[in-house]
Amino acid sequence: MRIALGADHAGFELKEKVLSLLAELGHQALDLGTHDLQPVDYPDFAEAVGRAVIEGRAERGIVICGSGVGASVAANKVRGIRAGLCHDTYSAHQGVEHDDMNVLVLGSRVIGPELARELVRAFLAARFTNEERHRRRLAKVEAMETRFSGPPRA
């Protein structure tokens, strides 16, 4: 599977470990940065990963920032992205199985490298169930994206 991967400076070191894991698992990584510890802005990398998934350059994505919260908020602004911030393996696989989550978000200051490995494995091993109840719920989410895709409200 081809995985788009991006991180801000706070997530850089964990991103490098995740890159190694992806290679170990036989996945192709599309490393969208950052490439060092110089301060950068997480929305840029969340957008880059989201665009790679939406454009079909990657099947799934992983975004890493300090807490994971900002990157999750930003990634979910890309229409068609269903990003989930996960700190447990149940959420990492269930988010794919039930919610067709296509981007995993990790907080490098919240979890360590071993848990990150488990989360990435669970995320990549999971498949959407395609059950009617899950398709129905996703259709409602997509309808929300359409209704609220206008200019921001004050």
C-alpha positions in Angstrom: 0.0 0.0 0.0 1.2 3.5 -0.7 1.1 5.8 2.4 1.4 9.5 2.4 3.3 10.7 5.5 3.7 14.2 6.9 4.7 15.9 10.1 5.6 19.2 11.5 8.8 19.8 13.5 7.2 18.3 16.7 6.4 15.1 14.8 9.6 14.8 12.7 11.4 12.3 14.8 8.4 10.0 15.1 7.7 10.4 11.4 11.2 9.0 10.7 10.4 6.0 12.9 7.1 5.5 11.1 8.9 5.7 7.7 11.2 2.8 8.8 8.2 0.8 10.0 6.4 1.3 6.7 9.5 0.0 4.8 9.7 -3.0 7.2 6.1 -3.8 6.5 6.6 -3.6 2.8 4.6 -0.4 2.2 5.6 2.4 -0.1 5.9 5.8 1.7 5.4 9.2 0.1 7.4 11.4 2.5 5.8 14.9 2.3 8.0 16.4 5.1 9.1 18.0 7.2 12.7 16.9 6.8 14.3 18.4 9.9 13.5 20.0 13.3 13.1 23.6 12.1 9.8 25.0 13.1 7.0 24.7 10.5 3.2 24.8 10.5 1.2 21.6 10.9 -1.6 22.7 8.5 0.8 22.6 5.6 1.6 18.9 6.1 -2.0 17.9 7.0 -3.1 19.5 3.7 -0.3 17.8 1.7 -1.2 14.4 3.1 -4.9 15.0 2.5 -4.3 16.1 -1.0 -2.1 13.1 -1.8 -4.9 10.8 -0.6 -7.7 12.6 -2.4 -5.6 12.8 -5.6 -4.9 9.1 -5.5 -1.2 9.4 -5.0 -1.6 7.4 -1.8 -4.2 5.0 -0.5 -4.0 6.3 3.0 -2.2 8.9 5.0 -0.5 9.5 8.4 0.0 13.0 9.9 2.0 13.6 13.0 2.2 16.8 15.2 2.9 17.4 18.9 -0.6 16.6 20.2 -2.2 15.4 17.1 -5.2 17.7 17.7 -4.2 20.5 15.3 -3.2 18.1 12.5 -6.5 16.3 12.9 -8.5 19.5 12.7 -6.6 20.6 9.6 -6.7 17.3 7.8 -10.4 17.1 8.2 -10.8 20.4 6.3 -9.8 18.6 3.1 -13.0 17.5 1.5 -13.1 13.7 1.5 -10.6 13.2 4.2 -11.7 11.3 7.3 -8.8 11.8 9.7 -8.8 10.3 13.2 -6.6 11.1 16.1 -5.8 7.8 17.7 -4.1 6.8 20.9 -5.3 3.2 21.1 -5.3 0.3 18.7 -9.1 -0.2 18.9 -9.8 3.3 17.5 -7.0 2.9 14.9 -8.7 -0.2 13.3 -12.3 0.6 14.2 -12.0 4.0 12.6 -11.2 2.3 9.3 -13.7 -0.6 9.6 -16.7 1.6 10.6 -15.9 5.1 9.5 -13.6 4.5 6.4 -10.9 6.6 8.1 -8.3 7.3 5.5 -5.8 9.4 7.5 -4.4 8.4 10.9 -3.2 11.3 13.1 -0.7 10.8 15.9 0.5 13.1 18.7 4.2 12.6 19.1 4.2 14.3 22.5 1.3 12.0 23.7 2.4 8.6 22.5 5.8 6.9 22.2 7.3 5.1 19.3 6.2 1.6 20.4 2.6 2.6 20.6 2.9 4.5 17.3 4.1 1.2 15.7 1.0 -0.6 17.1 -1.3 2.1 15.9 0.1 2.2 12.4 -0.1 -1.6 12.1 -3.7 -1.6 13.2 -4.6 1.2 10.9 -3.0 -0.4 7.9 -4.3 -3.9 8.5 -8.0 -2.7 8.8 -10.5 -2.6 6.0 -13.8 -0.8 5.7 -16.6 -3.3 6.3 -18.9 -1.7 3.7 -21.9 -2.6 5.8 -25.1 -0.7 5.0 -25.2 1.0 8.3 -21.7 2.3 7.9 -22.3 3.5 4.3 -25.5 5.3 5.5 -23.6 7.1 8.2 -20.8 8.1 5.8 -23.4 9.4 3.4 -24.6 11.7 6.1 -21.0 12.9 6.8 -20.6 13.6 3.1 -23.9 15.5 3.0 -22.6 17.7 5.9 -19.4 18.4 3.9 -21.6 19.7 1.0 -23.9 21.8 3.2 -21.1 23.4 5.1 -18.5 23.9 2.3 -19.3 27.6 1.9 -17.2 30.5 3.3 -16.4 30.4 7.0 -19.0 32.0 9.3 -18.0 34.6 11.8 
